[in-house]
Amino acid sequence: MIKRDILCDHMLNVCLKLQTLRDSCSGVFQTQTYPPSITWFEGAAAICQEAIDWIEEVVLILTRAEEKNRHR
């Protein structure tokens, strides 16, 4: 149960980061008349990579849990 709660918390955190990134993208492209700095894109890429890593980890854990439940 604790592991499930931790996974849910992490997934919520990932969703919040992706929503922030989405909102930032909308704001950058609607308000800037010049190209945004590369630093902004590097930050966006880092947020996306972190989200991808967490999602992959959660999928792996859920897959293992499902396989354990099938073998019981």
mmJSON file of the N, C-alpha and C atoms, coordinates in Angstrom:
{"data_MODEL":{"atom_site":{
"group_PDB":["ATOM","ATOM","ATOM","ATOM","ATOM","ATOM","ATOM","ATOM","ATOM","ATOM","ATOM","ATOM","ATOM","ATOM","ATOM","ATOM","ATOM","ATOM","ATOM","ATOM","ATOM","ATOM","ATOM","ATOM","ATOM","ATOM","ATOM","ATOM","ATOM","ATOM","ATOM","ATOM","ATOM","ATOM","ATOM","ATOM","ATOM","ATOM","ATOM","ATOM","ATOM","ATOM","ATOM","ATOM","ATOM","ATOM","ATOM","ATOM","ATOM","ATOM","ATOM","ATOM","ATOM","ATOM","ATOM","ATOM","ATOM","ATOM","ATOM","ATOM","ATOM","ATOM","ATOM","ATOM","ATOM","ATOM","ATOM","ATOM","ATOM","ATOM","ATOM","ATOM","ATOM","ATOM","ATOM","ATOM","ATOM","ATOM","ATOM","ATOM","ATOM","ATOM","ATOM","ATOM","ATOM","ATOM","ATOM","ATOM","ATOM","ATOM","ATOM","ATOM","ATOM","ATOM","ATOM","ATOM","ATOM","ATOM","ATOM","ATOM","ATOM","ATOM","ATOM","ATOM","ATOM","ATOM","ATOM","ATOM","ATOM","ATOM","ATOM","ATOM","ATOM","ATOM","ATOM","ATOM","ATOM","ATOM","ATOM","ATOM","ATOM","ATOM","ATOM","ATOM","ATOM","ATOM","ATOM","ATOM","ATOM","ATOM","ATOM","ATOM","ATOM","ATOM","ATOM","ATOM","ATOM","ATOM","ATOM","ATOM","ATOM","ATOM","ATOM","ATOM","ATOM","ATOM","ATOM","ATOM","ATOM","ATOM","ATOM","ATOM","ATOM","ATOM","ATOM","ATOM","ATOM","ATOM","ATOM","ATOM","ATOM","ATOM","ATOM","ATOM","ATOM","ATOM","ATOM","ATOM","ATOM","ATOM","ATOM","ATOM","ATOM","ATOM","ATOM","ATOM","ATOM","ATOM","ATOM","ATOM","ATOM","ATOM","ATOM","ATOM","ATOM","ATOM","ATOM","ATOM","ATOM","ATOM","ATOM","ATOM","ATOM","ATOM","ATOM","ATOM","ATOM","ATOM","ATOM","ATOM","ATOM","ATOM","ATOM","ATOM","ATOM","ATOM","ATOM","ATOM","ATOM","ATOM","ATOM","ATOM","ATOM","ATOM","ATOM","ATOM"],
"id":[1,2,3,4,5,6,7,8,9,10,11,12,13,14,15,16,17,18,19,20,21,22,23,24,25,26,27,28,29,30,31,32,33,34,35,36,37,38,39,40,41,42,43,44,45,46,47,48,49,50,51,52,53,54,55,56,57,58,59,60,61,62,63,64,65,66,67,68,69,70,71,72,73,74,75,76,77,78,79,80,81,82,83,84,85,86,87,88,89,90,91,92,93,94,95,96,97,98,99,100,101,102,103,104,105,106,107,108,109,110,111,112,113,114,115,116,117,118,119,120,121,122,123,124,125,126,127,128,129,130,131,132,133,134,135,136,137,138,139,140,141,142,143,144,145,146,147,148,149,150,151,152,153,154,155,156,157,158,159,160,161,162,163,164,165,166,167,168,169,170,171,172,173,174,175,176,177,178,179,180,181,182,183,184,185,186,187,188,189,190,191,192,193,194,195,196,197,198,199,200,201,202,203,204,205,206,207,208,209,210,211,212,213,214,215,216],
"type_symbol":["N","C","C","N","C","C","N","C","C","N","C","C","N","C","C","N","C","C","N","C","C","N","C","C","N","C","C","N","C","C","N","C","C","N","C","C","N","C","C","N","C","C","N","C","C","N","C","C","N","C","C","N","C","C","N","C","C","N","C","C","N","C","C","N","C","C","N","C","C","N","C","C","N","C","C","N","C","C","N","C","C","N","C","C","N","C","C","N","C","C","N","C","C","N","C","C","N","C","C","N","C","C","N","C","C","N","C","C","N","C","C","N","C","C","N","C","C","N","C","C","N","C","C","N","C","C","N","C","C","N","C","C","N","C","C","N","C","C","N","C","C","N","C","C","N","C","C","N","C","C","N","C","C","N","C","C","N","C","C","N","C","C","N","C","C","N","C","C","N","C","C","N","C","C","N","C","C","N","C","C","N","C","C","N","C","C","N","C","C","N","C","C","N","C","C","N","C","C","N","C","C","N","C","C","N","C","C","N","C","C","N","C","C","N","C","C"],
"label_atom_id":["N","CA","C","N","CA","C","N","CA","C","N","CA","C","N","CA","C","N","CA","C","N","CA","C","N","CA","C","N","CA","C","N","CA","C","N","CA","C","N","CA","C","N","CA","C","N","CA","C","N","CA","C","N","CA","C","N","CA","C","N","CA","C","N","CA","C","N","CA","C","N","CA","C","N","CA","C","N","CA","C","N","CA","C","N","CA","C","N","CA","C","N","CA","C","N","CA","C","N","CA","C","N","CA","C","N","CA","C","N","CA","C","N","CA","C","N","CA","C","N","CA","C","N","CA","C","N","CA","C","N","CA","C","N","CA","C","N","CA","C","N","CA","C","N","CA","C","N","CA","C","N","CA","C","N","CA","C","N","CA","C","N","CA","C","N","CA","C","N","CA","C","N","CA","C","N","CA","C","N","CA","C","N","CA","C","N","CA","C","N","CA","C","N","CA","C","N","CA","C","N","CA","C","N","CA","C","N","CA","C","N","CA","C","N","CA","C","N","CA","C","N","CA","C","N","CA","C","N","CA","C","N","CA","C","N","CA","C","N","CA","C","N","CA","C","N","CA","C","N","CA","C"],
"label_alt_id":[null,null,null,null,null,null,null,null,null,null,null,null,null,null,null,null,null,null,null,null,null,null,null,null,null,null,null,null,null,null,null,null,null,null,null,null,null,null,null,null,null,null,null,null,null,null,null,null,null,null,null,null,null,null,null,null,null,null,null,null,null,null,null,null,null,null,null,null,null,null,null,null,null,null,null,null,null,null,null,null,null,null,null,null,null,null,null,null,null,null,null,null,null,null,null,null,null,null,null,null,null,null,null,null,null,null,null,null,null,null,null,null,null,null,null,null,null,null,null,null,null,null,null,null,null,null,null,null,null,null,null,null,null,null,null,null,null,null,null,null,null,null,null,null,null,null,null,null,null,null,null,null,null,null,null,null,null,null,null,null,null,null,null,null,null,null,null,null,null,null,null,null,null,null,null,null,null,null,null,null,null,null,null,null,null,null,null,null,null,null,null,null,null,null,null,null,null,null,null,null,null,null,null,null,null,null,null,null,null,null,null,null,null,null,null,null],
"label_comp_id":["MET","MET","MET","ILE","ILE","ILE","LYS","LYS","LYS","ARG","ARG","ARG","ASP","ASP","ASP","ILE","ILE","ILE","LEU","LEU","LEU","CYS","CYS","CYS","ASP","ASP","ASP","HIS","HIS","HIS","MET","MET","MET","LEU","LEU","LEU","ASN","ASN","ASN","VAL","VAL","VAL","CYS","CYS","CYS","LEU","LEU","LEU","LYS","LYS","LYS","LEU","LEU","LEU","GLN","GLN","GLN","THR","THR","THR","LEU","LEU","LEU","ARG","ARG","ARG","ASP","ASP","ASP","SER","SER","SER","CYS","CYS","CYS","SER","SER","SER","GLY","GLY","GLY","VAL","VAL","VAL","PHE","PHE","PHE","GLN","GLN","GLN","THR","THR","THR","GLN","GLN","GLN","THR","THR","THR","TYR","TYR","TYR","PRO","PRO","PRO","PRO","PRO","PRO","SER","SER","SER","ILE","ILE","ILE","THR","THR","THR","TRP","TRP","TRP","PHE","PHE","PHE","GLU","GLU","GLU","GLY","GLY","GLY","ALA","ALA","ALA","ALA","ALA","ALA","ALA","ALA","ALA","ILE","ILE","ILE","CYS","CYS","CYS","GLN","GLN","GLN","GLU","GLU","GLU","ALA","ALA","ALA","ILE","ILE","ILE","ASP","ASP","ASP","TRP","TRP","TRP","ILE","ILE","ILE","GLU","GLU","GLU","GLU","GLU","GLU","VAL","VAL","VAL","VAL","VAL","VAL","LEU","LEU","LEU","ILE","ILE","ILE","LEU","LEU","LEU","THR","THR","THR","ARG","ARG","ARG","ALA","ALA","ALA","GLU","GLU","GLU","GLU","GLU","GLU","LYS","LYS","LYS","ASN","ASN","ASN","ARG","ARG","ARG","HIS","HIS","HIS","ARG","ARG","ARG"],
"label_asym_id":["A","A","A","A","A","A","A","A","A","A","A","A","A","A","A","A","A","A","A","A","A","A","A","A","A","A","A","A","A","A","A","A","A","A","A","A","A","A","A","A","A","A","A","A","A","A","A","A","A","A","A","A","A","A","A","A","A","A","A","A","A","A","A","A","A","A","A","A","A","A","A","A","A","A","A","A","A","A","A","A","A","A","A","A","A","A","A","A","A","A","A","A","A","A","A","A","A","A","A","A","A","A","A","A","A","A","A","A","A","A","A","A","A","A","A","A","A","A","A","A","A","A","A","A","A","A","A","A","A","A","A","A","A","A","A","A","A","A","A","A","A","A","A","A","A","A","A","A","A","A","A","A","A","A","A","A","A","A","A","A","A","A","A","A","A","A","A","A","A","A","A","A","A","A","A","A","A","A","A","A","A","A","A","A","A","A","A","A","A","A","A","A","A","A","A","A","A","A","A","A","A","A","A","A","A","A","A","A","A","A","A","A","A","A","A","A"],
"label_entity_id":["1","1","1","1","1","1","1","1","1","1","1","1","1","1","1","1","1","1","1","1","1","1","1","1","1","1","1","1","1","1","1","1","1","1","1","1","1","1","1","1","1","1","1","1","1","1","1","1","1","1","1","1","1","1","1","1","1","1","1","1","1","1","1","1","1","1","1","1","1","1","1","1","1","1","1","1","1","1","1","1","1","1","1","1","1","1","1","1","1","1","1","1","1","1","1","1","1","1","1","1","1","1","1","1","1","1","1","1","1","1","1","1","1","1","1","1","1","1","1","1","1","1","1","1","1","1","1","1","1","1","1","1","1","1","1","1","1","1","1","1","1","1","1","1","1","1","1","1","1","1","1","1","1","1","1","1","1","1","1","1","1","1","1","1","1","1","1","1","1","1","1","1","1","1","1","1","1","1","1","1","1","1","1","1","1","1","1","1","1","1","1","1","1","1","1","1","1","1","1","1","1","1","1","1","1","1","1","1","1","1","1","1","1","1","1","1"],
"label_seq_id":[1,1,1,2,2,2,3,3,3,4,4,4,5,5,5,6,6,6,7,7,7,8,8,8,9,9,9,10,10,10,11,11,11,12,12,12,13,13,13,14,14,14,15,15,15,16,16,16,17,17,17,18,18,18,19,19,19,20,20,20,21,21,21,22,22,22,23,23,23,24,24,24,25,25,25,26,26,26,27,27,27,28,28,28,29,29,29,30,30,30,31,31,31,32,32,32,33,33,33,34,34,34,35,35,35,36,36,36,37,37,37,38,38,38,39,39,39,40,40,40,41,41,41,42,42,42,43,43,43,44,44,44,45,45,45,46,46,46,47,47,47,48,48,48,49,49,49,50,50,50,51,51,51,52,52,52,53,53,53,54,54,54,55,55,55,56,56,56,57,57,57,58,58,58,59,59,59,60,60,60,61,61,61,62,62,62,63,63,63,64,64,64,65,65,65,66,66,66,67,67,67,68,68,68,69,69,69,70,70,70,71,71,71,72,72,72],
"pdbx_PDB_ins_code":[null,null,null,null,null,null,null,null,null,null,null,null,null,null,null,null,null,null,null,null,null,null,null,null,null,null,null,null,null,null,null,null,null,null,null,null,null,null,null,null,null,null,null,null,null,null,null,null,null,null,null,null,null,null,null,null,null,null,null,null,null,null,null,null,null,null,null,null,null,null,null,null,null,null,null,null,null,null,null,null,null,null,null,null,null,null,null,null,null,null,null,null,null,null,null,null,null,null,null,null,null,null,null,null,null,null,null,null,null,null,null,null,null,null,null,null,null,null,null,null,null,null,null,null,null,null,null,null,null,null,null,null,null,null,null,null,null,null,null,null,null,null,null,null,null,null,null,null,null,null,null,null,null,null,null,null,null,null,null,null,null,null,null,null,null,null,null,null,null,null,null,null,null,null,null,null,null,null,null,null,null,null,null,null,null,null,null,null,null,null,null,null,null,null,null,null,null,null,null,null,null,null,null,null,null,null,null,null,null,null,null,null,null,null,null,null],
"Cartn_x":[0.815,0.0,0.865,1.934,2.813,3.457,3.895,4.532,3.559,2.303,1.286,1.089,1.065,0.914,2.097,3.291,4.494,4.422,4.012,3.89,2.861,1.742,0.711,1.232,1.977,2.559,3.529,4.358,5.326,4.621,3.58,2.846,2.164,1.626,1.025,2.084,3.26,4.364,4.75,4.828,5.158,4.088,2.824,1.733,1.799,2.092,2.186,3.34,4.46,5.598,5.26,4.588,4.219,3.198,2.272,1.316,2.025,3.004,3.786,4.536,5.132,5.857,4.919,3.757,2.762,2.366,2.091,1.706,2.842,4.058,5.224,5.389,5.197,5.304,4.276,3.061,2.012,2.383,2.871,3.241,4.406,5.41,6.589,6.214,5.445,5.156,4.105,3.299,2.294,2.821,3.841,4.284,5.591,6.398,7.702,7.678,8.307,8.4,9.771,10.644,11.983,12.2,13.159,13.363,13.741,13.139,13.505,14.934,15.528,16.908,16.994,18.166,18.401,18.26,18.514,18.388,16.963,15.996,14.595,14.333,14.817,14.589,15.345,16.537,17.282,16.52,15.936,15.128,13.897,13.251,12.074,12.459,13.587,14.046,14.337,14.929,15.226,13.945,12.938,11.649,11.022,11.053,10.483,11.23,12.554,13.335,13.036,12.939,12.61,11.232,10.282,8.936,8.957,9.686,9.79,10.419,11.478,12.145,11.195,10.439,9.5,8.387,7.854,6.776,7.269,8.463,9.017,9.203,9.673,9.876,8.55,7.543,6.232,5.639,5.76,5.243,5.945,7.247,7.997,7.529,7.376,6.932,5.524,4.639,3.273,3.238,4.075,4.148,4.625,5.651,6.148,5.08,4.374,3.321,2.215,1.875,0.843,1.284,2.548,3.058,3.077,3.433,3.416,2.002,1.029,-0.361,-0.888,-0.42,-0.859,-0.312,0.878,1.515,1.074,0.227,-0.25,-1.363],
"Cartn_y":[-1.187,0.0,1.26,1.247,2.418,2.648,1.575,1.711,2.339,1.924,2.479,3.971,4.363,5.775,6.589,6.044,6.729,6.883,5.828,5.898,6.937,6.971,7.964,9.377,9.579,10.899,11.298,10.358,10.645,10.946,10.194,10.438,11.803,12.179,13.497,14.581,14.382,15.322,15.457,14.346,14.366,15.134,14.859,15.553,17.057,17.457,18.881,19.532,18.834,19.37,19.508,18.51,18.577,19.689,19.881,20.973,22.324,22.447,23.679,23.919,22.864,22.986,23.397,22.772,23.115,24.585,25.026,26.418,27.371,26.968,27.792,27.896,26.791,26.806,27.757,27.683,28.571,30.017,30.297,31.658,32.174,31.345,31.766,32.075,31.221,31.406,32.487,32.804,33.842,35.227,35.32,36.634,37.104,36.209,36.631,36.87,37.954,38.263,37.902,37.458,37.038,35.621,34.918,33.535,33.491,32.587,32.445,31.912,32.114,31.679,30.156,29.661,28.212,27.647,28.46,28.011,27.572,28.293,27.925,26.536,26.291,24.997,23.88,24.178,23.172,22.809,23.811,23.55,22.727,23.057,22.297,20.849,20.667,19.315,18.523,19.172,18.496,18.068,18.94,18.597,17.415,17.44,16.338,15.037,15.089,13.872,13.301,14.156,13.686,13.027,13.641,13.07,11.711,11.617,10.347,9.275,9.627,8.659,8.134,9.057,8.631,7.771,8.144,7.374,5.973,5.872,4.556,3.715,4.328,3.59,3.1,3.945,3.557,2.43,2.534,1.475,0.151,0.185,-1.028,-1.623,-0.79,-1.272,-1.851,-1.171,-1.679,-2.982,-3.1,-4.34,-5.495,-5.256,-6.298,-6.706,-5.721,-6.016,-6.845,-6.518,-7.269,-8.709,-8.89,-10.247,-11.048,-10.415,-11.092,-11.535,-10.67,-11.0,-12.141,-12.237,-13.323,-14.665,-14.664,-15.907,-16.373,-15.623,-16.027,-17.004],
"Cartn_z":[0.0,0.0,0.0,0.803,0.867,-0.493,-1.142,-2.452,-3.457,-3.394,-4.299,-4.038,-2.776,-2.434,-2.942,-2.811,-3.296,-4.805,-5.503,-6.958,-7.376,-6.667,-6.99,-6.77,-5.696,-5.431,-6.532,-6.959,-8.025,-9.345,-9.647,-10.886,-10.853,-9.711,-9.574,-9.778,-9.204,-9.363,-10.833,-11.542,-12.969,-13.743,-13.437,-14.129,-13.893,-12.67,-12.358,-13.13,-13.236,-13.987,-15.465,-16.002,-17.418,-17.665,-16.732,-16.874,-16.822,-15.934,-15.847,-17.141,-17.669,-18.929,-20.057,-20.099,-21.119,-21.025,-19.81,-19.616,-19.968,-19.649,-19.993,-21.495,-22.182,-23.644,-24.235,-23.741,-24.237,-23.981,-22.788,-22.439,-23.256,-23.473,-24.231,-25.668,-26.271,-27.684,-27.941,-26.939,-27.125,-26.798,-25.934,-25.475,-26.073,-26.619,-27.112,-28.61,-29.011,-30.44,-30.981,-30.126,-30.523,-30.013,-30.553,-30.102,-28.618,-27.856,-26.444,-26.323,-25.174,-24.988,-24.946,-25.291,-25.294,-23.884,-22.88,-21.491,-21.188,-21.724,-21.492,-22.072,-23.284,-23.916,-23.199,-22.71,-21.946,-20.671,-20.012,-18.826,-19.159,-20.258,-20.69,-21.005,-21.664,-21.988,-20.716,-19.721,-18.457,-17.749,-17.749,-17.13,-17.861,-19.172,-19.958,-19.691,-19.641,-19.405,-18.034,-17.024,-15.681,-15.671,-16.354,-16.422,-17.113,-18.205,-18.93,-18.052,-17.338,-16.459,-15.39,-14.768,-13.729,-14.307,-15.436,-16.052,-16.403,-16.969,-17.301,-16.049,-14.968,-13.724,-13.153,-13.175,-12.653,-13.499,-14.797,-15.669,-15.369,-15.174,-14.855,-13.526,-12.518,-11.209,-11.293,-11.992,-12.131,-12.913,-13.92,-14.696,-13.824,-13.032,-12.117,-11.108,-10.57,-9.594,-10.22,-11.464,-12.165,-12.398,-12.765,-12.998,-11.702,-10.587,-9.29,-8.939,-9.188,-8.849,-9.723,-10.943,-11.83,-11.381,-10.771,-10.37,-8.995,-8.34,-7.002,-7.083],
"occupancy":[1.0,1.0,1.0,1.0,1.0,1.0,1.0,1.0,1.0,1.0,1.0,1.0,1.0,1.0,1.0,1.0,1.0,1.0,1.0,1.0,1.0,1.0,1.0,1.0,1.0,1.0,1.0,1.0,1.0,1.0,1.0,1.0,1.0,1.0,1.0,1.0,1.0,1.0,1.0,1.0,1.0,1.0,1.0,1.0,1.0,1.0,1.0,1.0,1.0,1.0,1.0,1.0,1.0,1.0,1.0,1.0,1.0,1.0,1.0,1.0,1.0,1.0,1.0,1.0,1.0,1.0,1.0,1.0,1.0,1.0,1.0,1.0,1.0,1.0,1.0,1.0,1.0,1.0,1.0,1.0,1.0,1.0,1.0,1.0,1.0,1.0,1.0,1.0,1.0,1.0,1.0,1.0,1.0,1.0,1.0,1.0,1.0,1.0,1.0,1.0,1.0,1.0,1.0,1.0,1.0,1.0,1.0,1.0,1.0,1.0,1.0,1.0,1.0,1.0,1.0,1.0,1.0,1.0,1.0,1.0,1.0,1.0,1.0,1.0,1.0,1.0,1.0,1.0,1.0,1.0,1.0,1.0,1.0,1.0,1.0,1.0,1.0,1.0,1.0,1.0,1.0,1.0,1.0,1.0,1.0,1.0,1.0,1.0,1.0,1.0,1.0,1.0,1.0,1.0,1.0,1.0,1.0,1.0,1.0,1.0,1.0,1.0,1.0,1.0,1.0,1.0,1.0,1.0,1.0,1.0,1.0,1.0,1.0,1.0,1.0,1.0,1.0,1.0,1.0,1.0,1.0,1.0,1.0,1.0,1.0,1.0,1.0,1.0,1.0,1.0,1.0,1.0,1.0,1.0,1.0,1.0,1.0,1.0,1.0,1.0,1.0,1.0,1.0,1.0,1.0,1.0,1.0,1.0,1.0,1.0,1.0,1.0,1.0,1.0,1.0,1.0],
"B_iso_or_equiv":[0.0,0.0,0.0,0.0,0.0,0.0,0.0,0.0,0.0,0.0,0.0,0.0,0.0,0.0,0.0,0.0,0.0,0.0,0.0,0.0,0.0,0.0,0.0,0.0,0.0,0.0,0.0,0.0,0.0,0.0,0.0,0.0,0.0,0.0,0.0,0.0,0.0,0.0,0.0,0.0,0.0,0.0,0.0,0.0,0.0,0.0,0.0,0.0,0.0,0.0,0.0,0.0,0.0,0.0,0.0,0.0,0.0,0.0,0.0,0.0,0.0,0.0,0.0,0.0,0.0,0.0,0.0,0.0,0.0,0.0,0.0,0.0,0.0,0.0,0.0,0.0,0.0,0.0,0.0,0.0,0.0,0.0,0.0,0.0,0.0,0.0,0.0,0.0,0.0,0.0,0.0,0.0,0.0,0.0,0.0,0.0,0.0,0.0,0.0,0.0,0.0,0.0,0.0,0.0,0.0,0.0,0.0,0.0,0.0,0.0,0.0,0.0,0.0,0.0,0.0,0.0,0.0,0.0,0.0,0.0,0.0,0.0,0.0,0.0,0.0,0.0,0.0,0.0,0.0,0.0,0.0,0.0,0.0,0.0,0.0,0.0,0.0,0.0,0.0,0.0,0.0,0.0,0.0,0.0,0.0,0.0,0.0,0.0,0.0,0.0,0.0,0.0,0.0,0.0,0.0,0.0,0.0,0.0,0.0,0.0,0.0,0.0,0.0,0.0,0.0,0.0,0.0,0.0,0.0,0.0,0.0,0.0,0.0,0.0,0.0,0.0,0.0,0.0,0.0,0.0,0.0,0.0,0.0,0.0,0.0,0.0,0.0,0.0,0.0,0.0,0.0,0.0,0.0,0.0,0.0,0.0,0.0,0.0,0.0,0.0,0.0,0.0,0.0,0.0,0.0,0.0,0.0,0.0,0.0,0.0,0.0,0.0,0.0,0.0,0.0,0.0],
"pdbx_formal_charge":[null,null,null,null,null,null,null,null,null,null,null,null,null,null,null,null,null,null,null,null,null,null,null,null,null,null,null,null,null,null,null,null,null,null,null,null,null,null,null,null,null,null,null,null,null,null,null,null,null,null,null,null,null,null,null,null,null,null,null,null,null,null,null,null,null,null,null,null,null,null,null,null,null,null,null,null,null,null,null,null,null,null,null,null,null,null,null,null,null,null,null,null,null,null,null,null,null,null,null,null,null,null,null,null,null,null,null,null,null,null,null,null,null,null,null,null,null,null,null,null,null,null,null,null,null,null,null,null,null,null,null,null,null,null,null,null,null,null,null,null,null,null,null,null,null,null,null,null,null,null,null,null,null,null,null,null,null,null,null,null,null,null,null,null,null,null,null,null,null,null,null,null,null,null,null,null,null,null,null,null,null,null,null,null,null,null,null,null,null,null,null,null,null,null,null,null,null,null,null,null,null,null,null,null,null,null,null,null,null,null,null,null,null,null,null,null],
"auth_seq_id":[1,1,1,2,2,2,3,3,3,4,4,4,5,5,5,6,6,6,7,7,7,8,8,8,9,9,9,10,10,10,11,11,11,12,12,12,13,13,13,14,14,14,15,15,15,16,16,16,17,17,17,18,18,18,19,19,19,20,20,20,21,21,21,22,22,22,23,23,23,24,24,24,25,25,25,26,26,26,27,27,27,28,28,28,29,29,29,30,30,30,31,31,31,32,32,32,33,33,33,34,34,34,35,35,35,36,36,36,37,37,37,38,38,38,39,39,39,40,40,40,41,41,41,42,42,42,43,43,43,44,44,44,45,45,45,46,46,46,47,47,47,48,48,48,49,49,49,50,50,50,51,51,51,52,52,52,53,53,53,54,54,54,55,55,55,56,56,56,57,57,57,58,58,58,59,59,59,60,60,60,61,61,61,62,62,62,63,63,63,64,64,64,65,65,65,66,66,66,67,67,67,68,68,68,69,69,69,70,70,70,71,71,71,72,72,72],
"auth_comp_id":["MET","MET","MET","ILE","ILE","ILE","LYS","LYS","LYS","ARG","ARG","ARG","ASP","ASP","ASP","ILE","ILE","ILE","LEU","LEU","LEU","CYS","CYS","CYS","ASP","ASP","ASP","HIS","HIS","HIS","MET","MET","MET","LEU","LEU","LEU","ASN","ASN","ASN","VAL","VAL","VAL","CYS","CYS","CYS","LEU","LEU","LEU","LYS","LYS","LYS","LEU","LEU","LEU","GLN","GLN","GLN","THR","THR","THR","LEU","LEU","LEU","ARG","ARG","ARG","ASP","ASP","ASP","SER","SER","SER","CYS","CYS","CYS","SER","SER","SER","GLY","GLY","GLY","VAL","VAL","VAL","PHE","PHE","PHE","GLN","GLN","GLN","THR","THR","THR","GLN","GLN","GLN","THR","THR","THR","TYR","TYR","TYR","PRO","PRO","PRO","PRO","PRO","PRO","SER","SER","SER","ILE","ILE","ILE","THR","THR","THR","TRP","TRP","TRP","PHE","PHE","PHE","GLU","GLU","GLU","GLY","GLY","GLY","ALA","ALA","ALA","ALA","ALA","ALA","ALA","ALA","ALA","ILE","ILE","ILE","CYS","CYS","CYS","GLN","GLN","GLN","GLU","GLU","GLU","ALA","ALA","ALA","ILE","ILE","ILE","ASP","ASP","ASP","TRP","TRP","TRP","ILE","ILE","ILE","GLU","GLU","GLU","GLU","GLU","GLU","VAL","VAL","VAL","VAL","VAL","VAL","LEU","LEU","LEU","ILE","ILE","ILE","LEU","LEU","LEU","THR","THR","THR","ARG","ARG","ARG","ALA","ALA","ALA","GLU","GLU","GLU","GLU","GLU","GLU","LYS","LYS","LYS","ASN","ASN","ASN","ARG","ARG","ARG","HIS","HIS","HIS","ARG","ARG","ARG"],
"auth_asym_id":["A","A","A","A","A","A","A","A","A","A","A","A","A","A","A","A","A","A","A","A","A","A","A","A","A","A","A","A","A","A","A","A","A","A","A","A","A","A","A","A","A","A","A","A","A","A","A","A","A","A","A","A","A","A","A","A","A","A","A","A","A","A","A","A","A","A","A","A","A","A","A","A","A","A","A","A","A","A","A","A","A","A","A","A","A","A","A","A","A","A","A","A","A","A","A","A","A","A","A","A","A","A","A","A","A","A","A","A","A","A","A","A","A","A","A","A","A","A","A","A","A","A","A","A","A","A","A","A","A","A","A","A","A","A","A","A","A","A","A","A","A","A","A","A","A","A","A","A","A","A","A","A","A","A","A","A","A","A","A","A","A","A","A","A","A","A","A","A","A","A","A","A","A","A","A","A","A","A","A","A","A","A","A","A","A","A","A","A","A","A","A","A","A","A","A","A","A","A","A","A","A","A","A","A","A","A","A","A","A","A","A","A","A","A","A","A"],
"auth_atom_id":["N","CA","C","N","CA","C","N","CA","C","N","CA","C","N","CA","C","N","CA","C","N","CA","C","N","CA","C","N","CA","C","N","CA","C","N","CA","C","N","CA","C","N","CA","C","N","CA","C","N","CA","C","N","CA","C","N","CA","C","N","CA","C","N","CA","C","N","CA","C","N","CA","C","N","CA","C","N","CA","C","N","CA","C","N","CA","C","N","CA","C","N","CA","C","N","CA","C","N","CA","C","N","CA","C","N","CA","C","N","CA","C","N","CA","C","N","CA","C","N","CA","C","N","CA","C","N","CA","C","N","CA","C","N","CA","C","N","CA","C","N","CA","C","N","CA","C","N","CA","C","N","CA","C","N","CA","C","N","CA","C","N","CA","C","N","CA","C","N","CA","C","N","CA","C","N","CA","C","N","CA","C","N","CA","C","N","CA","C","N","CA","C","N","CA","C","N","CA","C","N","CA","C","N","CA","C","N","CA","C","N","CA","C","N","CA","C","N","CA","C","N","CA","C","N","CA","C","N","CA","C","N","CA","C","N","CA","C","N","CA","C","N","CA","C","N","CA","C","N","CA","C"],
"pdbx_PDB_model_num":[1,1,1,1,1,1,1,1,1,1,1,1,1,1,1,1,1,1,1,1,1,1,1,1,1,1,1,1,1,1,1,1,1,1,1,1,1,1,1,1,1,1,1,1,1,1,1,1,1,1,1,1,1,1,1,1,1,1,1,1,1,1,1,1,1,1,1,1,1,1,1,1,1,1,1,1,1,1,1,1,1,1,1,1,1,1,1,1,1,1,1,1,1,1,1,1,1,1,1,1,1,1,1,1,1,1,1,1,1,1,1,1,1,1,1,1,1,1,1,1,1,1,1,1,1,1,1,1,1,1,1,1,1,1,1,1,1,1,1,1,1,1,1,1,1,1,1,1,1,1,1,1,1,1,1,1,1,1,1,1,1,1,1,1,1,1,1,1,1,1,1,1,1,1,1,1,1,1,1,1,1,1,1,1,1,1,1,1,1,1,1,1,1,1,1,1,1,1,1,1,1,1,1,1,1,1,1,1,1,1,1,1,1,1,1,1]
}}}
